[in-house]
């Protein structure tokens, strides 16, 4: 494309500014990814075919937002033939129901919730049938507007991700992936310098920590507005982005969450992005501003800040944040357990499960070594892969059956962590005694058990079924027996049910030891917005975190 004089004059400075910003990112630190969404797909037109060819040639996935009632079989078939592209629902009929004094909106306030839910469900069904294996569980509202009063209907319709504009409200879907930069203005010449300046601005606010660093930068197009000149300009922008080392988002995370939802395993997940309003599509948060997503609260208050400089850490932390609030609590408990350990300490995580917390803590504590074991190696396979790819040498993984007490070769360690494991063990007290034999004289064992009940058989059966565990939960007396003989240093009530019973049990237990510990009643779960079945069961139970030292040393 022959650029106009204005483009020729301003283009180089915008390009130089982009490269200067890229150079400011620390070497080896992950860069944000880009997200490409194209709207208003209905039928096959030359520009759609060009976009599909561009996607294949540049190996860039595109989320095509298709109007469910208008998407033709031919267009769906063309997208299905691509290597990477996917199809998401773009409203239902793309018809505005706004009043005369309102901007266009298919889902303004005031529509019947039953009607909105039916359209969401039918729209997903239509896209699934036409897209087949290229279906993407994402809802893209026409004109970027969807009234927040319908928030809960997204989950009820089985939708796990939402994509709006840079000024989109936040919704309770697991993943919200908005578009920040509109790359065209009608059929006018695409202003390359304008797009590059916007991209540079988004990189700058991420690098400075004012937005999450790994929050994808969303590019939005409308293929039907593109002619050959616009396509050339778009290709030039994509070339600049890729040549600088940036990657484009695939849809693995959304697929993973959708699979959990279909299997009935989805928990309330943290939102992965946060958007800010403003005329230019970006408004920086003000100091003390309370309007924060769950993931940002974690990044600010619970998880390490991005500027701590640990390569690969933020990506793992975001995976923890997206997994579930419970995974975040597990991370914080493990972090507390290793916070006071000296350099060179060795930690055994017994029953590590997915072990994302262990990898994150190994990255942020390079002087502490981890051995993470679980009966099922497939559970920690993903974490082990992350550790290998990120070159994290201080975390190892091994298969071990904790019911085979005494048959292990763990060596001597400075700390043992057993988190939400005892309910699966045949003889928890025997396992704990065998684990304590691996502790160094000053070492500690931390046990976190989530379901401590008053013995209600109905609740215990619910817990057994929901966790697929042997015990489901423990009564206060069973927990007293479990920790008998331990030198209890501290105990913490993690959930708030029946604190009086727990307090008495903990006081009796600690007063029987030679050293005084600390009873610290914490109601951490009350701060989280949990609404699934597991949360209901957790609210009917209490949980205890025990920190103990072995009384009999090897």
LUMLUMDO-484917 format. One line per field, with one value per residue (C-alpha): residue number from 1; residue in one letter; chain; x, y, z. Coordinates in Angstrom, 2 decimals. Layout:
N
nr: NUM:...
rest: A:...
kette: A:...
east: X:...
north: Y:...
up: Z:...
//
This chain:
554
nr: 1:2:3:4:5:6:7:8:9:10:11:12:13:14:15:16:17:18:19:20:21:22:23:24:25:26:27:28:29:30:31:32:33:34:35:36:37:38:39:40:41:42:43:44:45:46:47:48:49:50:51:52:53:54:55:56:57:58:59:60:61:62:63:64:65:66:67:68:69:70:71:72:73:74:75:76:77:78:79:80:81:82:83:84:85:86:87:88:89:90:91:92:93:94:95:96:97:98:99:100:101:102:103:104:105:106:107:108:109:110:111:112:113:114:115:116:117:118:119:120:121:122:123:124:125:126:127:128:129:130:131:132:133:134:135:136:137:138:139:140:141:142:143:144:145:146:147:148:149:150:151:152:153:154:155:156:157:158:159:160:161:162:163:164:165:166:167:168:169:170:171:172:173:174:175:176:177:178:179:180:181:182:183:184:185:186:187:188:189:190:191:192:193:194:195:196:197:198:199:200:201:202:203:204:205:206:207:208:209:210:211:212:213:214:215:216:217:218:219:220:221:222:223:224:225:226:227:228:229:230:231:232:233:234:235:236:237:238:239:240:241:242:243:244:245:246:247:248:249:250:251:252:253:254:255:256:257:258:259:260:261:262:263:264:265:266:267:268:269:270:271:272:273:274:275:276:277:278:279:280:281:282:283:284:285:286:287:288:289:290:291:292:293:294:295:296:297:298:299:300:301:302:303:304:305:306:307:308:309:310:311:312:313:314:315:316:317:318:319:320:321:322:323:324:325:326:327:328:329:330:331:332:333:334:335:336:337:338:339:340:341:342:343:344:345:346:347:348:349:350:351:352:353:354:355:356:357:358:359:360:361:362:363:364:365:366:367:368:369:370:371:372:373:374:375:376:377:378:379:380:381:382:383:384:385:386:387:388:389:390:391:392:393:394:395:396:397:398:399:400:401:402:403:404:405:406:407:408:409:410:411:412:413:414:415:416:417:418:419:420:421:422:423:424:425:426:427:428:429:430:431:432:433:434:435:436:437:438:439:440:441:442:443:444:445:446:447:448:449:450:451:452:453:454:455:456:457:458:459:460:461:462:463:464:465:466:467:468:469:470:471:472:473:474:475:476:477:478:479:480:481:482:483:484:485:486:487:488:489:490:491:492:493:494:495:496:497:498:499:500:501:502:503:504:505:506:507:508:509:510:511:512:513:514:515:516:517:518:519:520:521:522:523:524:525:526:527:528:529:530:531:532:533:534:535:536:537:538:539:540:541:542:543:544:545:546:547:548:549:550:551:552:553:554
rest: X:X:X:X:X:X:X:X:X:X:X:X:X:X:X:X:X:X:X:X:X:X:X:X:X:X:X:X:X:X:X:X:X:X:X:X:X:X:X:X:X:X:X:X:X:X:X:X:X:X:X:X:X:X:X:X:X:X:X:X:X:X:X:X:X:X:X:X:X:X:X:X:X:X:X:X:X:X:X:X:X:X:X:X:X:X:X:X:X:X:X:X:X:X:X:X:X:X:X:X:X:X:X:X:X:X:X:X:X:X:X:X:X:X:X:X:X:X:X:X:X:X:X:X:X:X:X:X:X:X:X:X:X:X:X:X:X:X:X:X:X:X:X:X:X:X:X:X:X:X:X:X:X:X:X:X:X:X:X:X:X:X:X:X:X:X:X:X:X:X:X:X:X:X:X:X:X:X:X:X:X:X:X:X:X:X:X:X:X:X:X:X:X:X:X:X:X:X:X:X:X:X:X:X:X:X:X:X:X:X:X:X:X:X:X:X:X:X:X:X:X:X:X:X:X:X:X:X:X:X:X:X:X:X:X:X:X:X:X:X:X:X:X:X:X:X:X:X:X:X:X:X:X:X:X:X:X:X:X:X:X:X:X:X:X:X:X:X:X:X:X:X:X:X:X:X:X:X:X:X:X:X:X:X:X:X:X:X:X:X:X:X:X:X:X:X:X:X:X:X:X:X:X:X:X:X:X:X:X:X:X:X:X:X:X:X:X:X:X:X:X:X:X:X:X:X:X:X:X:X:X:X:X:X:X:X:X:X:X:X:X:X:X:X:X:X:X:X:X:X:X:X:X:X:X:X:X:X:X:X:X:X:X:X:X:X:X:X:X:X:X:X:X:X:X:X:X:X:X:X:X:X:X:X:X:X:X:X:X:X:X:X:X:X:X:X:X:X:X:X:X:X:X:X:X:X:X:X:X:X:X:X:X:X:X:X:X:X:X:X:X:X:X:X:X:X:X:X:X:X:X:X:X:X:X:X:X:X:X:X:X:X:X:X:X:X:X:X:X:X:X:X:X:X:X:X:X:X:X:X:X:X:X:X:X:X:X:X:X:X:X:X:X:X:X:X:X:X:X:X:X:X:X:X:X:X:X:X:X:X:X:X:X:X:X:X:X:X:X:X:X:X:X:X:X:X:X:X:X:X:X:X:X:X:X:X:X:X:X:X:X:X:X:X:X:X:X:X:X:X:X:X:X:X:X:X:X:X:X:X:X:X:X:X:X:X:X:X:X:X:X:X:X:X
kette: A:A:A:A:A:A:A:A:A:A:A:A:A:A:A:A:A:A:A:A:A:A:A:A:A:A:A:A:A:A:A:A:A:A:A:A:A:A:A:A:A:A:A:A:A:A:A:A:A:A:A:A:A:A:A:A:A:A:A:A:A:A:A:A:A:A:A:A:A:A:A:A:A:A:A:A:A:A:A:A:A:A:A:A:A:A:A:A:A:A:A:A:A:A:A:A:A:A:A:A:A:A:A:A:A:A:A:A:A:A:A:A:A:A:A:A:A:A:A:A:A:A:A:A:A:A:A:A:A:A:A:A:A:A:A:A:A:A:A:A:A:A:A:A:A:A:A:A:A:A:A:A:A:A:A:A:A:A:A:A:A:A:A:A:A:A:A:A:A:A:A:A:A:A:A:A:A:A:A:A:A:A:A:A:A:A:A:A:A:A:A:A:A:A:A:A:A:A:A:A:A:A:A:A:A:A:A:A:A:A:A:A:A:A:A:A:A:A:A:A:A:A:A:A:A:A:A:A:A:A:A:A:A:A:A:A:A:A:A:A:A:A:A:A:A:A:A:A:A:A:A:A:A:A:A:A:A:A:A:A:A:A:A:A:A:A:A:A:A:A:A:A:A:A:A:A:A:A:A:A:A:A:A:A:A:A:A:A:A:A:A:A:A:A:A:A:A:A:A:A:A:A:A:A:A:A:A:A:A:A:A:A:A:A:A:A:A:A:A:A:A:A:A:A:A:A:A:A:A:A:A:A:A:A:A:A:A:A:A:A:A:A:A:A:A:A:A:A:A:A:A:A:A:A:A:A:A:A:A:A:A:A:A:A:A:A:A:A:A:A:A:A:A:A:A:A:A:A:A:A:A:A:A:A:A:A:A:A:A:A:A:A:A:A:A:A:A:A:A:A:A:A:A:A:A:A:A:A:A:A:A:A:A:A:A:A:A:A:A:A:A:A:A:A:A:A:A:A:A:A:A:A:A:A:A:A:A:A:A:A:A:A:A:A:A:A:A:A:A:A:A:A:A:A:A:A:A:A:A:A:A:A:A:A:A:A:A:A:A:A:A:A:A:A:A:A:A:A:A:A:A:A:A:A:A:A:A:A:A:A:A:A:A:A:A:A:A:A:A:A:A:A:A:A:A:A:A:A:A:A:A:A:A:A:A:A:A:A:A:A:A:A:A:A:A:A:A:A:A:A:A:A:A:A:A:A:A:A:A:A:A:A:A:A:A:A:A:A:A:A:A:A:A:A
east: 0.00:1.32:1.02:-0.30:1.98:0.67:1.34:4.84:5.60:4.32:4.80:8.52:8.20:5.33:7.36:10.41:8.30:6.97:10.47:11.73:8.91:9.62:13.29:12.28:10.87:13.37:15.24:13.72:10.50:7.30:5.64:1.88:0.08:-2.23:-5.82:-7.48:-11.27:-13.22:-16.94:-20.15:-19.47:-22.51:-21.50:-18.46:-17.12:-13.67:-12.45:-13.35:-11.37:-8.45:-8.49:-8.47:-5.51:-3.73:-4.35:-2.87:0.11:1.01:-0.06:-2.36:-5.64:-8.72:-11.90:-14.64:-17.74:-20.61:-24.29:-25.93:-29.17:-27.35:-24.21:-24.34:-23.07:-20.61:-19.00:-18.84:-17.27:-14.67:-13.61:-13.59:-11.09:-8.62:-5.84:-6.39:-9.54:-12.61:-16.25:-17.96:-21.53:-22.09:-25.41:-28.37:-29.97:-27.87:-31.07:-31.19:-33.86:-32.81:-35.27:-35.03:-32.93:-30.46:-27.48:-27.91:-27.99:-29.38:-29.46:-30.41:-31.88:-35.56:-35.77:-37.28:-34.54:-36.20:-36.03:-32.41:-31.48:-33.30:-31.49:-28.11:-28.77:-30.13:-27.32:-24.70:-26.53:-26.61:-22.93:-22.01:-23.94:-22.35:-18.85:-18.44:-14.82:-14.12:-16.67:-15.42:-17.37:-17.29:-20.08:-19.49:-22.35:-23.31:-22.14:-20.13:-23.10:-24.66:-26.48:-24.82:-28.22:-27.98:-24.56:-25.68:-27.38:-24.04:-23.01:-26.49:-26.20:-22.91:-20.77:-17.31:-15.78:-16.89:-15.37:-16.39:-14.73:-12.08:-14.83:-16.73:-18.17:-16.82:-18.86:-18.62:-17.46:-14.17:-12.28:-12.96:-10.89:-11.79:-10.63:-8.80:-7.84:-10.15:-7.79:-9.95:-12.30:-14.93:-13.28:-10.78:-7.09:-5.85:-3.69:-0.67:0.85:-2.40:-2.58:1.10:0.76:-2.20:-0.29:2.72:0.48:-0.97:2.49:3.61:0.75:1.32:5.06:4.48:2.11:-0.94:-2.64:-1.81:1.32:0.08:-3.37:-3.77:-3.91:-7.06:-7.23:-10.70:-11.53:-14.66:-13.63:-16.49:-15.04:-11.67:-10.59:-7.23:-5.47:-6.68:-5.64:-2.12:-1.92:-3.23:-0.64:2.04:0.87:0.86:4.36:5.63:3.99:5.32:8.80:9.06:8.56:4.88:2.58:-1.16:-3.55:-4.69:-7.86:-6.49:-7.49:-11.09:-11.32:-9.96:-12.48:-15.32:-14.38:-14.50:-17.91:-19.30:-17.97:-19.68:-16.31:-16.21:-15.76:-16.11:-12.91:-11.00:-11.36:-8.18:-8.52:-9.68:-10.82:-11.05:-13.54:-12.78:-13.19:-9.94:-10.75:-8.25:-8.45:-5.76:-6.98:-6.75:-4.97:-7.29:-9.88:-11.89:-13.15:-10.85:-11.32:-10.61:-7.42:-6.13:-6.89:-4.74:-1.97:-1.99:-2.56:-1.86:0.36:3.82:3.92:5.12:8.10:9.72:11.56:11.06:10.92:7.82:6.26:3.30:2.08:1.96:0.28:-2.42:-3.01:-3.47:-5.82:-7.86:-8.06:-10.31:-10.36:-9.49:-6.27:-5.38:-5.95:-3.73:-1.03:-1.22:-1.02:2.05:3.59:3.10:4.69:7.93:8.12:10.28:12.51:16.24:18.13:18.88:15.79:14.16:10.37:8.28:4.80:3.00:-0.05:0.81:-1.99:-1.58:1.40:1.12:1.70:4.88:6.24:5.35:7.04:10.10:10.44:10.04:12.21:15.23:17.11:14.41:14.19:10.92:10.05:6.41:4.88:1.48:-0.01:-1.08:1.77:-0.70:-1.90:1.45:2.42:1.45:3.33:6.39:6.28:6.12:9.11:11.14:10.29:11.02:14.24:13.27:15.88:14.74:11.50:11.34:8.36:7.90:5.17:4.44:1.56:1.13:-0.85:2.33:3.79:7.50:8.08:9.39:12.81:12.20:15.34:15.40:13.51:12.94:9.21:6.39:3.11:0.02:-2.81:-6.31:-4.93:-5.89:-9.47:-8.15:-5.84:-6.64:-4.90:-4.10:-2.53:-0.15:0.83:1.45:3.65:5.71:6.04:7.27:10.17:11.54:11.63:14.87:14.94:13.66:11.40:7.63:4.70:1.76:-1.54:-4.54:-7.79:-10.85:-13.78:-14.07:-17.68:-19.84:-20.32:-23.54:-23.73:-25.72:-23.11:-20.24:-21.84:-22.25:-18.60:-17.49:-19.41:-18.31:-14.61:-14.56:-12.62:-12.59:-13.58:-15.16:-14.41:-13.41:-15.19:-13.47:-12.69:-11.17:-8.98:-7.91:-6.82:-5.09:-2.80:-2.34:1.33:2.33:4.00:1.45:2.91:-0.12:-3.60:-5.75:-9.46:-9.71:-13.51:-16.01:-18.49:-18.61:-15.62:-16.49:-16.08:-12.88:-11.46:-12.01:-10.43:-7.42:-6.93:-7.04:-4.64:-2.12:-2.27:-1.23:2.06:5.25:5.45:2.69:1.34:-0.99:-4.71:-5.38:-8.99:-9.07:-12.17:-10.48:-13.21:-15.74:-13.85:-14.39:-17.47:-18.10:-21.46:-20.96:-21.92:-18.47:-18.67:-22.02:-20.48:-17.49:-19.82:-21.42:-18.04:-14.96:-11.36:-8.18:-4.57:-2.17:1.52:3.38:6.88:7.78:8.14:10.14:13.12:15.01
north: 0.00:3.45:5.35:8.89:11.79:11.94:8.24:8.66:11.53:10.00:6.27:5.98:7.76:5.47:2.44:3.68:4.28:0.74:-0.74:1.45:0.19:-3.44:-2.89:-1.71:-5.13:-7.18:-9.76:-13.23:-11.99:-13.20:-10.61:-10.08:-12.01:-10.51:-11.57:-11.21:-11.14:-10.58:-9.71:-10.09:-13.35:-14.53:-15.82:-16.41:-13.23:-12.57:-10.72:-13.67:-15.98:-13.52:-13.43:-17.23:-17.34:-14.70:-16.74:-19.87:-18.04:-16.20:-19.01:-16.63:-17.87:-15.72:-15.81:-15.25:-13.81:-15.18:-14.22:-17.54:-17.13:-15.82:-17.97:-20.01:-23.56:-22.38:-19.82:-22.31:-24.90:-22.40:-21.58:-25.27:-25.87:-23.45:-24.66:-22.36:-20.26:-20.72:-19.60:-17.80:-16.52:-12.88:-12.15:-14.07:-12.20:-8.99:-6.99:-3.93:-3.88:-0.48:2.37:5.37:7.35:4.51:3.30:0.04:-2.95:-6.44:-6.93:-3.66:-3.61:-4.48:-7.53:-10.61:-12.74:-15.92:-14.59:-13.55:-16.95:-18.77:-16.70:-17.31:-21.04:-21.30:-19.14:-21.43:-24.47:-23.06:-22.16:-25.58:-27.37:-25.32:-24.91:-28.51:-28.93:-25.23:-24.08:-21.55:-21.11:-17.31:-14.75:-11.54:-9.04:-6.95:-3.34:-4.44:-3.96:-6.46:-5.24:-6.42:-7.46:-10.56:-11.53:-14.76:-15.94:-16.37:-19.23:-20.75:-20.86:-22.77:-19.85:-19.72:-16.64:-13.16:-10.71:-7.08:-3.78:-2.00:-0.36:-3.60:-4.23:-7.21:-10.39:-13.52:-15.76:-17.56:-15.75:-12.28:-11.41:-7.98:-6.08:-2.83:-1.64:-1.26:-1.63:0.02:2.98:2.10:1.74:4.54:3.83:2.03:4.41:2.27:4.88:5.17:1.42:1.20:4.09:2.36:-0.91:0.92:2.55:-0.80:-2.31:0.62:0.36:-3.38:-3.02:-0.41:-2.75:-0.53:-3.37:-7.09:-7.71:-10.80:-9.41:-10.00:-6.96:-7.38:-6.40:-6.19:-6.27:-6.46:-8.42:-7.03:-3.51:-4.63:-4.27:-5.23:-2.05:-2.51:-6.15:-5.16:-2.64:-5.22:-7.71:-5.07:-4.54:-8.29:-8.54:-5.84:-7.52:-10.99:-9.77:-8.17:-11.58:-11.38:-14.38:-14.54:-16.19:-19.68:-20.89:-23.71:-22.03:-21.46:-25.03:-26.35:-24.38:-25.39:-29.05:-28.69:-27.05:-29.81:-32.40:-30.61:-29.75:-26.01:-23.86:-20.08:-19.08:-15.85:-13.46:-13.27:-9.68:-6.29:-3.48:0.21:2.71:6.04:7.85:6.48:2.96:3.00:4.62:3.96:2.98:5.63:4.97:3.23:2.49:-0.53:-1.69:-4.68:-8.09:-11.16:-11.88:-8.36:-8.60:-11.73:-10.06:-7.02:-8.57:-12.30:-13.21:-11.71:-8.53:-8.80:-6.51:-9.09:-10.16:-13.92:-15.13:-17.19:-16.55:-14.43:-16.99:-19.68:-17.30:-16.51:-20.22:-20.58:-17.60:-19.04:-22.54:-21.69:-19.67:-22.87:-23.22:-19.67:-20.54:-23.57:-21.37:-18.90:-21.70:-23.18:-19.74:-19.16:-22.52:-21.69:-17.96:-18.47:-21.21:-20.50:-20.63:-24.16:-25.61:-28.73:-29.04:-32.15:-31.60:-34.87:-35.32:-32.36:-32.79:-30.35:-28.75:-25.31:-23.68:-25.68:-24.49:-20.85:-21.01:-22.74:-19.88:-17.16:-18.98:-20.21:-21.10:-23.55:-26.97:-28.87:-32.53:-32.84:-36.31:-37.71:-41.14:-40.13:-38.71:-37.38:-34.81:-33.01:-33.64:-30.10:-28.48:-30.60:-29.47:-25.81:-26.33:-27.95:-25.30:-22.47:-24.16:-24.35:-26.68:-26.56:-28.54:-32.29:-34.58:-38.22:-40.81:-42.00:-43.77:-42.14:-45.14:-47.21:-45.71:-46.31:-47.41:-44.05:-42.59:-38.90:-38.29:-35.67:-32.42:-29.14:-28.88:-31.20:-29.93:-32.15:-30.12:-31.60:-35.14:-36.83:-37.44:-39.76:-41.83:-45.27:-44.55:-40.83:-41.01:-43.78:-41.80:-38.65:-40.53:-41.97:-38.56:-36.98:-39.40:-37.52:-34.18:-32.57:-31.64:-28.11:-29.08:-28.57:-30.46:-28.42:-30.21:-28.49:-30.43:-28.71:-30.58:-30.71:-31.39:-32.18:-35.72:-35.14:-38.38:-36.72:-34.00:-36.49:-38.57:-35.46:-34.62:-38.15:-38.08:-34.59:-35.14:-38.83:-39.38:-42.11:-40.01:-36.87:-35.06:-35.53:-34.92:-32.82:-35.98:-37.68:-34.66:-34.68:-38.32:-37.51:-34.92:-36.77:-37.01:-34.09:-31.06:-28.59:-25.16:-23.41:-24.16:-22.07:-22.21:-21.59:-21.70:-20.30:-23.07:-24.28:-22.22:-22.78:-26.55:-26.14:-23.61:-25.99:-28.88:-26.82:-25.40:-28.86:-30.20:-27.42:-27.31:-30.97:-30.15:-28.93:-25.74:-23.21:-22.55:-19.94:-20.32:-18.07:-18.05:-16.83:-16.67:-16.45:-18.17:-15.52:-13.07:-15.12:-15.18:-18.90:-20.10:-23.65:-26.87:-27.33:-23.88:-24.76:-27.85:-25.84:-23.41:-26.31:-27.45:-25.86:-26.45:-26.59:-25.87:-27.55:-26.70:-29.24:-30.39:-34.04:-35.12:-38.24:-37.55:-40.19
up: 0.00:-0.90:2.36:2.35:3.32:6.90:7.36:5.86:8.20:11.45:10.82:11.63:14.99:16.01:14.98:16.85:19.95:19.72:19.50:22.36:24.58:23.66:24.53:28.01:28.94:31.00:28.96:29.33:30.93:29.20:26.96:26.84:24.16:21.55:20.94:17.52:17.25:14.02:14.21:12.21:10.38:8.42:4.99:2.81:1.26:-0.27:2.83:5.08:2.83:2.91:6.71:6.87:4.49:6.58:9.73:8.16:6.68:9.90:12.23:14.15:15.69:15.08:17.17:14.59:16.25:14.17:14.35:15.31:13.32:10.24:10.07:6.88:6.59:3.94:6.25:9.10:6.80:5.57:9.14:10.12:7.32:8.91:11.19:14.16:13.85:16.02:16.02:18.91:19.31:18.40:20.09:18.69:15.77:16.01:16.41:18.66:21.38:22.69:22.97:20.67:23.13:23.78:21.75:19.83:22.16:21.67:25.44:27.14:30.65:30.83:28.58:30.21:31.78:30.53:26.96:27.29:28.74:25.93:23.29:24.94:25.08:21.55:20.21:21.74:20.38:16.86:16.92:18.33:15.59:12.81:14.22:15.48:16.62:15.94:18.54:21.10:24.34:24.13:24.02:22.06:22.40:19.34:19.60:22.65:24.99:27.41:30.51:33.72:35.14:32.92:34.29:35.98:32.77:31.00:33.30:33.18:29.39:29.70:28.48:30.06:28.40:27.41:24.98:24.77:24.04:26.08:28.13:28.82:32.25:34.19:34.25:36.37:33.54:34.22:31.44:30.07:27.02:25.69:22.61:23.25:19.78:16.80:13.88:11.24:10.86:8.29:4.92:5.49:5.18:8.24:10.25:11.03:13.34:15.35:15.92:16.86:19.32:20.98:21.19:22.66:25.26:26.31:26.62:28.76:31.28:31.58:32.10:34.78:36.64:36.22:34.38:34.74:32.71:30.93:30.14:26.36:24.08:22.02:18.34:16.76:13.06:10.91:7.83:5.75:6.00:4.64:1.06:-0.36:0.87:4.44:4.34:3.31:6.14:8.64:7.44:8.03:11.63:12.27:10.81:13.19:16.21:15.42:14.46:17.92:19.52:20.52:20.28:19.74:22.19:21.40:23.09:25.25:28.51:27.39:26.12:29.41:31.46:29.11:29.48:33.28:33.03:30.82:33.26:36.14:37.72:37.19:40.28:40.37:38.62:38.76:35.85:33.84:32.64:33.83:31.56:32.34:30.96:29.38:26.09:24.70:25.83:28.67:32.09:34.64:38.12:40.79:44.13:46.56:43.92:45.11:41.71:41.36:39.85:41.95:40.03:40.64:44.35:44.37:42.42:44.71:48.13:48.01:45.11:44.54:42.49:38.87:39.54:41.79:38.66:38.73:35.15:34.44:37.84:36.78:34.26:36.97:39.42:36.88:36.33:40.09:40.14:37.28:38.73:41.70:44.91:46.76:44.76:45.81:49.47:49.05:47.55:50.44:53.02:51.31:51.00:54.74:55.50:53.67:54.49:57.58:56.19:55.91:52.59:51.55:53.22:51.80:51.60:51.01:49.58:50.28:48.06:45.84:43.28:40.38:42.17:40.54:43.94:44.40:41.04:41.78:45.18:43.74:41.24:43.88:46.47:44.49:47.70:48.83:47.20:46.76:46.43:45.33:45.43:44.56:43.99:40.46:38.30:35.71:38.26:38.39:34.76:33.65:36.55:35.84:32.22:33.31:35.60:32.82:30.24:32.70:33.84:37.51:39.02:42.65:42.30:41.70:41.26:42.20:42.48:46.03:47.73:51.14:52.37:52.10:55.28:55.67:52.08:50.92:50.24:50.93:52.96:55.72:55.14:56.93:56.26:55.24:53.84:53.63:52.12:51.74:51.71:55.01:53.90:51.15:53.39:54.81:58.13:58.36:61.86:60.73:57.62:59.65:62.13:59.26:57.61:60.85:60.87:57.84:59.67:60.79:64.53:63.92:61.04:60.94:59.53:58.24:57.77:56.16:56.27:54.81:56.29:60.07:61.03:64.02:62.69:60.70:58.65:55.86:55.41:55.57:52.83:50.67:51.23:50.39:47.14:46.18:46.90:45.92:49.14:51.74:54.74:53.31:56.53:60.15:63.42:66.07:68.06:65.02:64.41:68.07:67.65:64.38:65.97:69.25:70.14:67.95:69.40:68.10:67.43:65.98:64.72:62.46:61.74:58.00:57.73:60.16:61.04:64.70:65.90:69.59:69.31:67.36:69.80:72.72:70.86:69.84:73.33:74.88:72.29:72.70:76.48:76.46:74.77:76.42:74.38:74.07:70.64:69.23:68.57:65.61:64.42:60.83:58.66:55.28:53.30:54.31:52.10:48.95:46.77:46.43:45.20:43.95:45.68:47.19:48.76:50.32:51.88:53.06:54.76:56.62:57.89:59.38:58.47:60.46:59.63:62.02:62.30:64.41:65.22:65.61:69.23:68.39:66.18:64.24
//
